[in-house]
Amino acid sequence: MAALKTSPKLSFTRFFQQLDPLSKFVFISLGLFSTGLLTFSLWRLAGRLTAPEIILAAGDTEGESYIISQAIEKVVESRSNIKITVRETGGTSQSLEMLKIGQVQMAAAQADVASEEMDVSTRKTKPSKSEGKNAGLRTVAVLYQDLFQLVVRDPSIKEFTQLRGKIVALPAQGGQYKSFQKIAKHYGLTDITITGNLKGQQDYNDTKAEKDFESGRANALFRVRAVGNRGIATLVENYDGRLVAIPQAEAMKIKHPAFESTTIPQGAYRGNPAVPDKDLPTVAVSRLLVASDTVDKSVIREITGIIFENRQAIADAVSQEHPEVKPLIANIKDPRESKSAGLPPLHPGALAFYERNQRSFVQENADYLALILTVILLALSWIRQVKSWMESSRKNEADEYIQSAINLMKASAGNLENNQKQLDEIFKKAADALIDERISQESFRTFNEAYKTSREAIEREREFNQEQIEQKQRELSASYIKAIVELLRNSNVSKDILQQKVDTILKEVAEKLVIEEISQESFRTFIEAYKTTRDAIVGRLG
């Protein structure tokens, strides 16, 4: 049983070890890819099953930003598992302070106030007054445009500068208050009374400010609201409110880059008689949707996507009590399209949505993963096939060299020197092919064995031929020696004739030496015999 349990493991190990390097690479790559894909899928599933909770600070309940935030809450929750809670605050300043210390994760804020929360040199959020680590401020979207609107009833107030010594209904907190201070400072007004600063007005809000204007306790009312704001419309319709121009927006933009120049259209609050009675220049700021940089990128991306892809649904979700807010939804846009300068940097999640066409292929195009895998496998298959073709081609070339060497080994022994020369040329070609990687080292080693065998065969043939030649030379030399020895036995021939015949034989042997039919060794042996014979002739006949 133990053998049966361990055999699959051993079989797999043996199988893996038998794979070639390329197959091992493909096998390991597929394993890592599959593991990564499974991990990524589980991570996305866990993210889906875990419902993120977002608290959104939205300002006054009667403000457009609060009403739009409620509509966004409904649409986001109906289309995702993200839970959003909209919280009322005293304005942009309080909302941003809560965001920095982590009490809320998102906020609706005036662009001019939000931009002042950023350190211009580092583009980081300025430290909070509260203790502890502060969250960074990041822009998600531009919701709409807020306009600076000054409402008066006193006919003597026709310009902003005529507020000197007057009472303005305005809470002494929040973004509206800061914006009013910027305008007043630009015009050099320091003696304006703000109702929110009066004694006993700790809980002063927009509703109380409107009542002060209605009762006449305030000469003017300042609002940073979208055109058509219901509160302002009520003051115009029921309390003879008039709007006063706030010019020089471009000049103010020098110190406050988030300011934009715009106009309140003639008749925006009433058509007959028209209020305002002409187009009024004023200042505009973008109303931003911002988020803490601690909020997960994927959560903000999903929220941003739902907002931009469901604007009609958000407009439909706006309360029927505030029809004037519905058109504002069409103004939601990418902050990069805004004319306001100095906005907080984009949240990575929002940026991921805006640049969704440039998103990571693996993250945003999961449907193509199977296609990519197929293409990779096909490419690897082609690479392997090309490699096989190349190896086959290299083997074929090596086989040609080997066959040529073998053919030379089998060739006629008539011209061994030429065969040797051809064999050396083949060796040089094979060596060049190895250097150029046209044949493998293994093929070259095989060829080298054939080369050595052929060379040895040629050498053996050469040695055999040389022995045959030497044997013939010895035999020829022996025949000449025998010939001169035979001359000594002939006693009837005179000394001169014998000497002449011996010299003739010597001359013939010398010629044979020149044409290499007799070796030098055989020639020396013959010379010894020649001298002995000559001496014998001289001695016998002398």
C-alpha positions in Angstrom: 0.0 0.0 0.0 2.8 2.4 0.9 4.3 1.8 -2.6 1.0 2.5 -4.2 0.7 5.8 -2.3 4.2 7.0 -3.2 4.3 5.9 -6.7 2.3 8.8 -8.2 4.8 11.2 -6.6 7.8 9.2 -8.0 6.1 9.0 -11.4 5.6 12.8 -11.5 9.2 13.4 -10.4 10.4 11.1 -13.1 8.1 12.7 -15.6 9.3 16.2 -14.8 13.0 15.2 -14.9 12.6 13.7 -18.3 11.2 17.0 -19.8 13.5 19.1 -21.9 14.4 22.6 -20.5 11.8 24.4 -22.7 9.0 22.0 -21.5 10.1 22.5 -17.9 9.9 26.3 -18.4 6.4 26.1 -19.9 5.3 23.7 -17.1 6.5 26.0 -14.3 5.2 29.1 -16.0 1.7 27.6 -16.3 1.8 26.5 -12.7 2.8 30.0 -11.5 0.2 31.6 -13.8 -2.6 29.4 -12.5 -1.6 30.0 -8.9 -1.6 33.8 -9.5 -4.9 33.7 -11.3 -6.5 31.7 -8.5 -5.1 34.0 -5.8 -6.3 37.1 -7.7 -9.8 35.6 -8.1 -10.0 34.8 -4.4 -8.9 38.3 -3.5 -11.5 39.8 -5.8 -14.2 37.5 -4.4 -13.2 38.4 -0.8 -13.4 42.1 -1.7 -16.9 41.6 -3.1 -18.1 39.7 0.0 -16.7 42.4 2.3 -18.9 45.4 2.3 -16.9 48.7 2.6 -18.5 51.4 4.7 -18.1 55.0 3.7 -19.2 58.1 5.7 -19.7 61.2 3.4 -19.7 64.6 5.0 -22.0 66.8 2.9 -22.6 70.1 4.6 -26.0 71.7 5.4 -29.1 69.5 4.8 -30.6 72.2 2.6 -27.5 72.6 0.4 -27.2 71.1 -3.0 -24.2 69.1 -2.1 -26.1 67.3 0.7 -29.1 66.6 -1.6 -26.8 65.2 -4.3 -24.8 63.2 -1.8 -28.1 61.5 -0.7 -28.9 60.6 -4.3 -25.3 59.2 -4.8 -25.8 57.1 -1.7 -29.0 55.5 -3.0 -27.5 54.7 -6.5 -24.2 53.4 -5.2 -25.8 51.1 -2.6 -28.3 49.8 -5.2 -25.5 48.9 -7.6 -22.7 47.6 -5.3 -22.1 46.3 -1.8 -20.6 49.6 -0.7 -22.5 51.2 2.3 -22.6 55.0 2.3 -23.8 57.2 5.2 -24.4 60.9 4.5 -23.6 63.1 7.4 -24.6 66.7 8.0 -21.8 69.2 8.9 -21.3 72.9 9.4 -19.7 73.3 6.0 -16.6 72.6 4.0 -14.1 73.5 6.8 -15.7 71.1 9.3 -16.1 68.4 6.6 -12.4 68.5 5.7 -11.3 68.6 9.3 -13.4 65.4 10.0 -11.9 63.8 6.9 -8.3 64.5 7.9 -8.8 63.0 11.4 -10.6 60.0 10.0 -14.1 60.6 11.2 -15.4 60.5 7.6 -13.9 59.0 4.5 -15.4 61.3 1.8 -16.7 64.9 1.7 -18.3 67.4 -0.6 -16.2 70.6 -0.4 -15.7 74.0 -2.0 -12.6 73.9 -4.3 -11.2 77.1 -2.9 -11.3 75.8 0.6 -10.0 72.4 -0.3 -7.1 73.8 -2.3 -6.1 75.9 0.7 -5.9 72.6 2.7 -3.0 71.6 0.4 0.6 72.6 1.0 1.5 74.3 -2.3 5.2 73.3 -2.1 4.6 69.6 -1.4 1.1 69.0 -2.6 0.3 67.4 0.7 -2.5 68.1 3.1 -1.7 70.6 5.8 -1.5 69.2 9.3 -4.8 69.1 11.3 -5.2 70.9 14.6 -6.2 67.6 16.0 -3.6 65.2 17.3 -2.6 62.0 15.5 -1.8 61.1 12.0 -3.7 63.0 9.3 -5.2 61.5 6.2 -4.4 63.1 2.9 -7.0 64.9 0.8 -7.6 63.6 -2.7 -10.1 64.7 -5.4 -12.6 62.3 -6.8 -14.9 64.4 -9.0 -16.3 67.8 -9.7 -20.0 67.7 -8.8 -21.1 71.2 -10.1 -20.3 74.9 -9.8 -21.0 77.0 -6.8 -21.5 80.7 -7.3 -20.8 83.5 -4.8 -24.2 85.2 -4.4 -24.9 88.3 -2.4 -28.6 89.0 -1.7 -29.7 92.4 -0.4 -33.0 94.2 0.2 -31.7 97.7 0.9 -31.9 99.7 -2.4 -28.9 101.7 -1.4 -26.6 98.6 -1.6 -25.7 98.3 -5.3 -22.1 97.1 -5.0 -20.2 94.8 -2.7 -18.1 97.7 -1.4 -21.3 99.3 0.0 -21.5 96.6 2.6 -19.1 98.7 4.8 -20.8 99.1 8.2 -23.6 96.7 7.3 -24.7 93.4 8.8 -24.4 90.3 6.7 -26.3 87.1 7.6 -23.7 84.4 7.5 -22.6 81.6 9.8 -19.1 82.3 11.1 -17.8 78.9 10.1 -17.5 76.7 7.0 -16.4 77.4 3.5 -19.0 80.2 2.9 -17.5 82.2 5.7 -13.9 81.7 4.4 -15.0 82.7 0.9 -16.7 85.8 2.1 -13.6 86.8 4.1 -11.5 86.5 0.9 -13.9 88.8 -1.0 -14.1 91.3 1.8 -10.3 91.4 2.1 -9.9 91.9 -1.7 -12.2 95.0 -1.5 -10.5 96.2 1.7 -13.7 95.9 3.9 -13.0 95.2 7.5 -16.0 96.8 9.3 -18.7 94.4 8.2 -20.7 92.7 11.0 -21.3 89.0 10.5 -24.4 87.7 12.3 -22.7 84.4 13.1 -20.1 86.3 15.2 -22.7 87.9 17.4 -23.0 86.9 21.0 -25.1 83.8 21.6 -24.9 82.5 18.0 -22.9 79.4 18.7 -25.3 77.1 16.7 -25.9 79.7 14.0 -26.7 78.1 10.6 -28.0 78.9 7.1 -31.6 78.7 8.2 -31.1 81.2 11.0 -29.2 83.4 8.6 -32.2 83.4 6.3 -34.6 84.3 9.1 -32.3 87.3 10.1 -32.5 88.5 6.5 -36.3 88.0 6.4 -36.8 89.9 9.6 -34.6 92.7 8.6 -32.0 92.1 11.3 -29.4 91.7 8.5 -28.9 94.0 5.5 -27.5 91.3 3.3 -27.1 87.5 3.0 -24.1 85.7 1.4 -24.3 82.3 -0.1 -22.0 80.0 -2.0 -24.6 78.0 -3.8 -25.6 76.8 -7.3 -27.7 79.1 -9.4 -31.4 78.5 -8.7 -30.8 77.7 -5.0 -34.2 77.3 -3.3 -33.3 79.4 -0.3 -32.2 82.3 -2.4 -35.2 82.0 -4.7 -37.5 82.2 -1.6 -35.8 85.4 -0.4 -36.1 86.9 -3.9 -39.8 85.9 -4.4 -41.1 86.6 -0.9 -38.8 89.2 0.7 -37.8 91.4 -2.3 -34.3 90.2 -2.3 -32.0 91.4 -5.0 -28.6 90.1 -6.2 -25.6 92.3 -6.3 -22.6 91.7 -8.6 -19.2 90.5 -7.3 -16.8 91.6 -10.1 -13.0 91.3 -10.4 -13.0 87.5 -10.2 -10.0 87.3 -12.5 -8.0 89.6 -10.2 -9.0 87.5 -7.2 -7.8 84.4 -9.0 -4.2 85.7 -8.7 -4.3 84.9 -5.0 -7.0 82.2 -5.1 -6.4 80.0 -8.1 -9.6 78.0 -7.5 -11.7 81.0 -8.3 -13.4 81.2 -11.7 -15.1 84.1 -13.4 -18.7 83.6 -14.3 -22.1 85.3 -14.4 -25.5 84.9 -12.9 -27.8 84.9 -15.9 -30.5 87.7 -16.1 -33.8 86.3 -14.8 -32.2 83.3 -13.1 -34.5 83.7 -10.0 -37.5 85.5 -11.6 -38.4 86.3 -15.1 -40.8 89.3 -14.7 -39.6 91.6 -13.4 -36.2 89.9 -14.0 -34.0 89.0 -11.0 -31.3 89.8 -11.6 -32.2 92.4 -14.1 -29.0 91.8 -16.1 -26.2 89.3 -16.3 -24.2 89.8 -13.1 -20.5 89.1 -12.9 -19.5 87.0 -9.9 -17.1 84.3 -8.7 -17.5 80.6 -9.1 -15.8 77.7 -7.4 -16.2 74.0 -8.2 -18.0 71.8 -5.6 -15.7 68.8 -5.3 -16.3 65.3 -4.1 -13.1 64.4 -2.2 -11.9 61.4 -0.4 -9.2 60.4 2.1 -6.1 58.8 0.7 -6.6 56.0 3.2 -9.7 54.7 1.3 -8.9 51.7 -0.8 -8.3 52.4 -4.5 -10.8 49.8 -5.7 -13.6 51.3 -3.5 -13.1 54.8 -4.9 -12.8 53.5 -8.4 -16.1 51.6 -8.1 -17.9 54.6 -6.6 -16.5 56.9 -9.3 -17.6 54.5 -12.0 -21.1 54.2 -10.6 -21.4 58.0 -10.5 -20.3 58.6 -14.0 -22.1 55.7 -15.6 -25.4 56.4 -13.7 -25.9 60.1 -13.8 -29.5 59.8 -14.9 -30.2 57.4 -12.1 -28.7 59.9 -9.6 -30.8 62.7 -11.0 -33.9 60.5 -10.6 -32.9 59.8 -7.0 -32.9 63.5 -6.1 -35.8 64.3 -3.8 -38.9 65.6 -5.6 -38.8 68.4 -3.1 -35.7 69.8 -4.8 -36.3 69.8 -8.6 -33.8 72.6 -9.0 -31.0 70.3 -8.0 -31.6 67.6 -10.7 -30.0 69.6 -13.6 -26.8 70.0 -11.6 -26.1 66.2 -12.0 -25.3 66.9 -15.7 -22.3 69.0 -14.5 -20.5 66.1 -12.8 -17.1 65.8 -14.6 -13.5 64.7 -14.4 -11.5 67.2 -12.3 -9.0 67.5 -15.1 -11.6 69.2 -17.2 -12.2 71.9 -14.6 -10.8 75.4 -15.2 -10.1 75.7 -11.5 -6.4 75.6 -10.6 -4.7 74.2 -7.5 -7.1 71.4 -6.9 -6.0 68.5 -4.6 -4.5 65.7 -6.6 -6.7 62.9 -7.9 -7.4 59.9 -5.8 -5.7 56.8 -7.4 -9.0 55.0 -7.6 -10.6 57.9 -9.4 -7.6 58.2 -11.7 -7.9 54.5 -12.4 -11.5 55.0 -13.6 -10.7 58.1 -15.7 -7.8 56.3 -17.4 -9.7 53.0 -17.7 -8.7 52.7 -21.3 -5.1 52.7 -20.2 -5.7 50.2 -17.4 -3.5 47.1 -16.8 -4.4 44.4 -19.2 -4.4 41.7 -16.5 -6.6 43.7 -14.1 -9.1 45.1 -16.5 -9.3 42.5 -19.3 -9.7 39.2 -17.5 -11.8 38.0 -20.4 -8.7 38.0 -22.6 -6.6 35.9 -20.3 -7.6 32.7 -21.9 -6.8 34.1 -25.3 -3.4 35.3 -24.1 -2.7 31.9 -22.6 -3.6 30.3 -25.9 -1.4 32.7 -27.9 1.5 32.0 -25.5 1.2 28.3 -25.8 0.9 28.6 -29.6 4.0 30.8 -29.6 5.9 28.3 -27.4 4.8 25.5 -29.7 6.1 27.4 -32.7 9.3 28.2 -30.9 9.7 24.5 -30.1 8.9 23.5 -33.7 11.3 26.1 -35.1 13.9 24.9 -32.7 13.2 21.3 -33.9 13.6 22.5 -37.5 16.8 24.2 -36.7 18.2 21.2 -34.9 17.1 19.0 -37.8 18.8 21.3 -40.3 22.0 21.3 -38.1 21.8 17.6 -37.9 21.4 17.2 -41.7 24.5 19.4 -42.3 26.5 17.4 -39.8 25.3 14.2 -41.4 26.6 15.5 -44.7 30.0 16.1 -43.3 30.0 12.6 -41.7 28.9 10.9 -44.9 31.6 12.8 -46.9 34.2 11.5 -44.4 33.0 8.0 -44.7 32.9 8.2 -48.5 36.6 9.3 -48.5 37.4 6.3 -46.3 35.8 4.0 -48.8 37.3 5.8 -51.8 39.9 4.3 -54.1 43.4 4.1 -52.6 44.9 5.4 -55.9 45.2 9.0 -54.6 45.6 9.0 -50.9 47.1 12.5 -50.7 44.1 14.0 -52.5 41.7 12.0 -50.2 43.6 13.4 -47.2 43.4 16.9 -48.5 39.6 16.6 -49.1 39.2 15.1 -45.6 41.0 18.1 -44.1 38.8 20.5 -46.1 35.7 18.8 -44.8 37.0 19.1 -41.2 37.6 22.8 -41.7 34.1 23.3 -43.1 32.6 21.4 -40.1 34.7 23.5 -37.6 33.4 26.7 -39.3 29.8 25.4 -39.1 30.3 24.7 -35.4 31.6 28.2 -34.9 28.6 29.6 -36.8 26.3 27.4 -34.8 25.0 25.7 -37.9 25.8 22.3 -36.3 25.7 21.4 -32.6 28.7 20.4 -30.5 27.2 16.9 -30.1 27.0 16.6 -33.9 30.5 17.9 -34.3 31.8 15.3 -31.8 30.1 12.6 -33.9 31.7 14.0 -37.0 35.0 14.1 -35.3 34.9 10.4 -34.6 34.1 9.7 -38.3 36.9 12.1 -39.3 39.5 10.3 -37.1 38.4 6.9 -38.3 38.7 8.0 -41.9 42.1 9.6 -41.3 43.3 6.4 -39.6 42.1 4.4 -42.6 43.9 6.6 -45.0 47.0 6.4 -42.9 46.8 2.6 -42.8 46.4 2.5 -46.5 49.3 4.9 -47.0 51.5 2.7 -44.7 50.4 -0.4 -46.6 51.2 1.2 -49.9 54.6 2.4 -48.6 55.4 -1.2 -47.5 54.5 -2.4 -51.0 56.7 0.2 -52.6 59.6 -0.6 -50.3 59.2 -4.3 -51.0 59.3 -3.7 -54.8 62.4 -1.5 -54.3 64.1 -4.2 -52.3 63.2 -6.8 -54.9 64.5 -4.5 -57.8 67.7 -3.8 -55.9 68.2 -7.5 -55.3 67.7 -8.3 -59.0 70.5 -5.7 -59.9 72.8 -7.1 -57.3 72.1 -10.6 -58.6 72.9 -9.4 -62.1 76.4 -8.1 -61.2 77.1 -11.1 -59.2 76.3 -13.3 -62.2 78.9 -11.4 -64.2 81.6 -12.7 -61.9 80.7 -16.3 -62.8 81.2 -15.6 -66.5 84.9 -16.4 -67.0 84.9 -16.1 -70.9 84.3 -12.3 -70.8 87.1 -9.9 -70.8 87.8 -7.5 -68.0 86.8 -4.4 -70.0 83.5 -5.9 -71.1 82.7 -7.0 -67.5 83.6 -3.6 -66.2 81.4 -1.9 -68.9 78.5 -4.2 -68.0 78.9 -3.5 -64.3 78.9 0.3 -65.0 75.8 0.0 -67.2 74.0 -1.7 -64.4 75.2 1.0 -62.0 73.9 3.7 -64.3 70.5 2.0 -64.6 70.3 1.6 -60.8 71.2 5.4 -60.4 68.4 6.2 -62.8 66.0 4.1 -60.8 67.1 5.9 -57.6 66.3 9.3 -59.3 62.8 8.2 -60.2 62.4 6.7 -56.7 61.9 3.2 -57.9 64.8 2.2 -55.7 65.2 3.6 -52.1 68.4 5.1 -50.9 68.9 2.3 -48.5 68.6 -0.2 -51.4 70.9 1.9 -53.5 73.6 1.9 -50.7 73.3 -1.9 -50.5 73.7 -2.1 -54.3 76.8 0.2 -54.2 78.4 -2.1 -51.6 77.7 -5.1 -54.0 79.0 -3.0 -56.9 82.3 -2.2 -55.2 82.8 -5.7 -54.2 82.1 -7.0 -57.7 84.4 -4.4 -59.3 87.2 -5.2 -57.0 86.7 -8.8 -57.7 86.9 -8.2 -61.5 90.0 -6.2 -61.2 91.7 -8.8 -58.9 90.8 -11.8 -61.0 91.7 -10.4 -64.4 94.6 -8.2 -63.3 
